[in-house]
């Protein structure tokens, strides 16, 4: 199998996995009565990280939209000289954005965080 064939196979596999995950999010939201909530929450945008050799590709998909396509907002060559800061920034922004979106969704759903004593960080 050539590199381009491997890349296309990986891309198709990632697309399939994101589609399945998005469907699971939609099913979970359909199972609940969310219309009564004032914020009308919907399934979030989901992200995937594809790592092949020194390449890192970030993909996203709107889980609320069954017709949504998978987008590729960022492709990075981690072996490229003098790009360490930009690569770290791209990864950090994606992770922080996803975290903030899920925290907002948690609030919209009225969920609370429960941390047991065994799970808590003694240094926090």
Sine and cosine of phi, psi and omega as CSV:
sin_phi,cos_phi,sin_psi,cos_psi,sin_omega,cos_omega
0.00,0.00,0.78,-0.63,0.01,-1.00
-0.97,0.23,0.26,-0.96,-0.02,-1.00
-0.86,0.51,-0.69,0.73,-0.02,-1.00
-0.91,0.42,-0.60,0.80,0.06,-1.00
-0.91,0.42,-0.66,0.75,0.02,-1.00
-0.90,0.44,-0.67,0.74,0.01,-1.00
-0.90,0.44,-0.69,0.72,0.01,-1.00
-0.91,0.41,-0.63,0.78,0.04,-1.00
-0.91,0.42,-0.67,0.74,0.03,-1.00
-0.90,0.43,-0.65,0.76,0.02,-1.00
-0.89,0.45,-0.70,0.72,0.02,-1.00
-0.91,0.42,-0.64,0.77,0.02,-1.00
-0.91,0.42,-0.67,0.74,0.03,-1.00
-0.90,0.44,-0.69,0.73,0.02,-1.00
-0.85,0.52,-0.69,0.72,0.00,-1.00
-0.90,0.43,-0.68,0.73,0.00,-1.00
-0.91,0.41,-0.66,0.75,0.04,-1.00
-0.91,0.42,-0.62,0.78,0.02,-1.00
-0.89,0.45,-0.67,0.74,0.02,-1.00
-0.91,0.42,-0.69,0.72,0.00,-1.00
-0.90,0.43,-0.66,0.75,0.04,-1.00
-0.88,0.47,-0.64,0.76,0.03,-1.00
-0.90,0.45,-0.65,0.76,0.04,-1.00
-0.89,0.46,-0.65,0.76,0.05,-1.00
-0.88,0.48,-0.73,0.68,-0.02,-1.00
-0.89,0.46,-0.66,0.75,0.02,-1.00
-0.88,0.48,-0.69,0.73,0.00,-1.00
-0.89,0.46,-0.64,0.77,0.00,-1.00
-0.95,0.30,-0.54,0.84,0.03,-1.00
-0.94,0.34,-0.49,0.87,-0.02,-1.00
-0.95,0.32,-0.37,0.93,-0.07,-1.00
-0.98,-0.21,0.45,-0.89,0.07,-1.00
-1.00,0.01,1.00,0.02,-0.06,-1.00
-0.99,-0.11,-0.13,0.99,-0.01,-1.00
-0.91,0.41,-0.44,0.90,-0.02,-1.00
-0.97,0.25,-0.27,0.96,0.01,-1.00
-0.98,0.18,0.66,-0.76,-0.07,-1.00
-0.90,0.43,-0.45,0.89,-0.08,-1.00
-1.00,0.03,-0.19,0.98,-0.04,-1.00
0.73,0.68,0.88,0.47,-0.05,-1.00
-0.91,0.41,0.47,-0.88,0.06,-1.00
-0.75,-0.66,0.23,-0.97,-0.01,-1.00
-0.85,0.52,0.57,-0.82,-0.11,-0.99
-0.99,0.12,0.12,-0.99,0.22,-0.98
-0.97,0.25,0.71,-0.70,0.00,-1.00
-0.94,-0.35,0.45,-0.89,-0.08,-1.00
-0.83,-0.56,0.47,-0.88,0.09,-1.00
-0.70,-0.71,0.55,-0.83,0.06,-1.00
-0.91,-0.42,0.85,-0.52,0.04,-1.00
-0.96,-0.29,0.83,-0.55,0.00,-1.00
-0.87,-0.50,0.87,-0.49,0.04,-1.00
-0.72,-0.69,0.92,-0.39,-0.03,-1.00
0.83,0.56,-0.87,-0.48,0.00,-1.00
-0.99,-0.17,0.15,0.99,0.01,-1.00
-0.99,-0.11,0.66,-0.75,0.10,-0.99
-0.82,-0.58,0.82,-0.57,-0.01,-1.00
-0.85,-0.53,0.79,-0.62,0.05,-1.00
-0.97,-0.24,0.78,-0.63,0.01,-1.00
-0.85,-0.53,0.41,-0.91,0.01,-1.00
-0.61,-0.79,0.36,-0.93,0.02,-1.00
-0.46,-0.89,0.69,-0.73,0.03,-1.00
-0.98,0.19,0.95,-0.31,-0.06,-1.00
-0.94,0.33,-0.35,0.94,-0.01,-1.00
-0.97,0.23,-0.34,0.94,-0.07,-1.00
-0.95,-0.32,0.94,-0.35,-0.01,-1.00
-0.91,0.41,-0.32,0.95,0.01,-1.00
-1.00,-0.07,0.03,1.00,-0.08,-1.00
-0.92,0.40,0.54,-0.84,0.11,-0.99
-0.99,-0.11,0.32,-0.95,0.10,-0.99
-0.99,0.11,0.76,-0.65,0.01,-1.00
-0.96,-0.29,0.46,-0.89,0.05,-1.00
-0.88,-0.47,1.00,0.04,-0.04,-1.00
-0.96,0.27,-0.33,0.95,-0.10,-0.99
-0.46,-0.89,0.76,-0.65,0.14,-0.99
-0.81,-0.59,0.76,-0.65,-0.04,-1.00
-0.76,-0.65,0.61,-0.80,0.16,-0.99
-0.97,-0.23,0.97,-0.25,-0.09,-1.00
-0.94,0.35,-0.21,0.98,0.00,-1.00
-1.00,-0.03,-0.06,1.00,-0.03,-1.00
-0.95,0.31,0.76,-0.65,-0.03,-1.00
-0.90,0.43,0.57,-0.82,0.12,-0.99
0.89,0.45,0.36,0.93,0.01,-1.00
-0.91,-0.42,0.14,0.99,-0.08,-1.00
-0.84,0.54,-0.70,0.72,-0.01,-1.00
-0.91,0.42,-0.70,0.71,0.00,-1.00
-0.92,0.40,-0.64,0.77,0.04,-1.00
-0.89,0.45,-0.71,0.70,0.02,-1.00
-0.88,0.47,-0.65,0.76,0.01,-1.00
-0.89,0.45,-0.69,0.73,0.02,-1.00
-0.88,0.47,-0.67,0.74,0.03,-1.00
-0.92,0.39,-0.71,0.70,-0.04,-1.00
-0.89,0.46,-0.71,0.71,-0.02,-1.00
-0.88,0.47,-0.68,0.74,0.01,-1.00
-0.88,0.47,-0.73,0.68,-0.03,-1.00
-0.91,0.40,-0.68,0.73,0.01,-1.00
-0.91,0.41,-0.63,0.78,0.02,-1.00
-0.89,0.45,-0.72,0.70,0.02,-1.00
-0.89,0.45,-0.68,0.73,0.03,-1.00
-0.87,0.49,-0.74,0.68,-0.01,-1.00
-0.88,0.47,-0.63,0.78,0.01,-1.00
-0.90,0.43,-0.67,0.74,0.01,-1.00
-0.94,0.34,-0.57,0.82,0.06,-1.00
-0.91,0.41,-0.64,0.76,0.05,-1.00
-0.91,0.42,-0.65,0.76,0.04,-1.00
-0.90,0.45,-0.66,0.75,0.04,-1.00
-0.86,0.52,-0.69,0.72,0.03,-1.00
-0.91,0.42,-0.68,0.74,0.00,-1.00
-0.88,0.47,-0.55,0.83,0.00,-1.00
-1.00,0.10,-0.15,0.99,0.01,-1.00
0.96,0.26,0.44,0.90,0.01,-1.00
-0.99,0.10,0.52,-0.85,0.04,-1.00
-0.90,-0.44,0.42,-0.91,0.02,-1.00
-1.00,-0.09,0.79,-0.62,0.06,-1.00
-0.90,-0.44,0.85,-0.52,0.03,-1.00
-0.88,-0.48,0.85,-0.53,0.03,-1.00
-0.99,0.17,0.30,-0.95,0.00,-1.00
-0.85,0.53,-0.61,0.79,-0.04,-1.00
-0.92,0.38,-0.48,0.88,-0.04,-1.00
-1.00,0.02,-0.29,0.96,-0.11,-0.99
-0.96,0.29,0.43,-0.90,0.01,-1.00
-1.00,0.02,0.88,-0.48,-0.03,-1.00
-0.92,0.39,-0.30,0.95,0.00,-1.00
-1.00,-0.02,-0.10,0.99,-0.05,-1.00
-0.97,0.24,0.00,0.00,0.00,0.00
